[in-house]
Amino acid sequence: MSRRSRSSEGARRLPRRGIVLGLALLALAAPRAARARGHLLDGPRAAGLVGERYDGYAVVRGAAPADVAALVAKVNAERRAVYEQRAKSEKVPVEAIGKIYAAQIMSSAPAGPWVLSQSGQWTRK
């Protein structure tokens, strides 16, 4: 094969690789968006007003101000949308995806937030 035909063959593959890379990045964008919104909870988590549950959702601890409760509801709605999309594409239950993301959320959260286990016990990270 000549040098010219190899280079033209590589040129034809490049756009396909670019498309595949673009789709992969797009698939990663939704989970990142959900986690980015979760960082808005860092302050309330540090204050002990919000905790993270074993299933990938945030939860208000005790009596929290209405704006904190609204923020938790908004973050959870966004997380649920991501979990549902991922569950559909992976053909697995939404709950399984939530538990996977719960581990990722907690690994990226700063030290100190409260975590609610499946047994109902609160512990600190």
N, C-alpha and C positions, 0 to 999 in steps of 0.2 A: 504494500500500500504506500502510496507516495505521501510525502510530507503535506502536500496541499490537501489531499483527501482526508488525512487525519485531522488537520486543523479545521476543515469545514465540518467534519463529523462532530468535533468537539463543540463547535459553534451551535450546531443544532441541539445538542444536549443541554447546553447552558440554560436556555430559556425554560426547558422542562424542569431542570434542577431548581431554577429560581422560583418557579410556580410551586413546586413541592415545598421548598423552604418557606415561601410566603404563607402557604396553607398551614404549615406546622406552627409558624409564629402566630397566626391568627387563632389557632386552637389553644395556644397558651395564653393568649391575651385575656380571655374571659376569666379564668381562674385568678390571674394577677389582678384584674379589676376588682374582683370580690375581696381578695386579700388586702388590696390597697384601701378599700373602704373600711375594712376591719381595723386598720390602724387608727381610724377616728375613735375607736373604742379604747385606745391606750390610756387616755386620761381617766375615764370612768373606771377602767379595770384597775388602774393604779390606786384609785380612791376606794376600791372595794365595792363600788356600786354595780359593777357588771362582772360576770364570770363567763367562762366558756364551758359548754357542755360536751360530753363524750361524743355527741352525734354531729358536731360541726356547727352548732348554733350558739349564739350568745344568749345570755339570760340575765335579767335584772335581779340583783340580790337585794332583798328587803325593799324598803321604801326609797325609790329613786325619783328625782325630779322628772316631770313630764317630758322635758326635752331629751333626757337620757333614755327614757322608755321608747320615745319615738325614734331615736337614733338606732337603738337595738332592733326595733321592728323593721326599720329600713334596711339595715345591714343583713338581717336574717332573710328578708325577702330577696335581696340580691344574691345571697348565698344559695338560697333555695333554687333560684333560677339557674345558677351555675351547676348545682348538683343535678338538677333535672336534665339539663342539656347533656352533661357528661354521662349520666346514667343511661339516657336514651342512646347515645352513641356507643357506649360500651355494652349495652344490653344487660345491665345489672340493676338491682334495686337502688333507689335513691338513698336509702338508709346506709347502704354499703359505701357509697361515694361520700356521704356526710362524715362517716367515721374516718375515712382516709384523709379528708380535708381537715378534720379535727386535729389529727396528729401534725399536719403541716402548719396549721394555725398556731398550735401551741409551741412548735419548735421555733417559729419566727417571732413569737411574742416575747417581750422582755420578761425577766424574772419577776415573780411576785403575784401574777394574777391568780384568781380563784378558779378552780376547775371542779366541775360537778361530774362525778363518776356515774356510771350506769346504775350503781347500787344506791345512789342518792347522797353520797358522802362528799362534802366539800374539802378540798385540799388546796394548798398553794403550790404553784410551780416552783 
